[in-house]
């Protein structure tokens, strides 16, 4: 199955895919991990059309590996958006700042979130809050 991911970006793999460039994985990706622009490197296009074991996560707007993919896996013409993605249910640290006070608590996104995106997270006590996912494995 060939998965083409549409993306809006000013450069990198997303723009390059529109220009007809092809990509391979610069690093291995484990089953269940999202593919992002940082994981790909431009390579010359091949005649083959890759049959990639990928699914598409609509919440994150990104492909997910259905099985382990080694570094060098040919992706073909694919558009990948940059930025970290927190999978639904993944443990994150929520930072709440009020003046000089900082409170941290563990939360889990209700749906997948991209870095910089706001969404709902659930705390261990069941409370649902809105938070912005930041790249460093946390939310605020």
N, C-alpha and C positions, 0 to 999 in steps of 0.2 A: 504494500500500500504506500503510495507517495502522498505525503502530507505537505501541502504548501501553506505556509502561514503568512497571512497578510499583516503588514505592520506599517506604521507611520513613523518614520525616523529620518533624520537629516543625513545620516551617513552609516558607514559600517555595513554589516551583512544585510540589513533590511533594504538599504538603498541599492547595494550591489546586486541583490537578487533581481531587482527590477531591470538592472542593466544587463542581466544575463550571466553574471559570474556564478561560480559554483563553490561549494564549501565542503570541508571535512571537519570532523571533530578534532580539536587541538588537544583534548584530554578525554579520558574515559568517562562515561556517564553510566551510573548504576540504574537498575530497573526502578521505576517510580520517580526518577529525578526529572526536573524540567530542563529543557534545552534553551539556553539563552545565547545572545550574540557573543558574549565573552568566551564561550566554549568553542567557537568555530573559527576556522582560518580559511582564507581564500585559496583556491587551487584551480588549475585548469579544468575545464569541463570535460567530461567523458561521454562516450556514446550511450553508455548504460543508464537506465533509469532505476535508481535504487529502490528496492522493496524494503522499506524501513519499518521496524516494529515500533511504531509511534501511535499514540492516541493524542487527542487534542483536548485540553482543559479550557473550557469556555470562560470560566471565572478568571483565570490567569492570562488567557489569550496566548497560550504557549503549548508547544508539543511536549509530551511526557514519554519517556522511554518505557516501553512495555517489557523490555529485557535489557540486560547489560550490553552497552555498546562500547567497544574499545576505542582508544585514541586512533585517529586515522580513518575512522568509518566515513565513507563517502556519503554526503548528504545531498549532493546535487544542487539544484537551484532551490534554495529555501530561504525564506525571510525570517529572521529571528530578532526579537526585540531585546535590548540590553536591560540589565538590572536583575537583582535578586528576587526570588519568589518564595513566599512562605506558603506551604501547603496547608490546606484545611486540617485542623487538628494538631498541627505542629506546635510544640512548646515555644513560647516567646516570653520575653520579659517586658512588662508594661512599666514605663516610667511616668509617674505623675509628679509634676513640679508645681508647687504653690509657694511662691516667694522663696525663702531659703530652705524649704522642706522638700525632700525628694522621697517619694514612696515607690517601691518596686514590688510588683506582684506577677506571678506567672499567669499567662493567659494563652488561649488557643484560638486562632482564627476560625470563624464559622465557615468561611469559604476561602479559597486561595486568594492571596493578595500579592501584588507587585510592590516593589520598593517605591515609596512616595505616595502610595494609594491609601485612602481611608476605607475602613471597613469595620464590621462587627467582630468583636472578640469575646470569648466567654472565660470568666475567671473560675477557679476551682470551686467557689461557693455557688456557682450557677449564674452569677450576675453577668449581664450582657452590657458591654460598653462599646463606644466607638473609639477607634484609635487609628493612627497613621503608622503604617509599617515602614521602618527605616532599615537600611541595608545591613546593619550590624546585628541582625537576629533579634531585634526588639521592636517594640511599638511604643508610641507616645500619644 
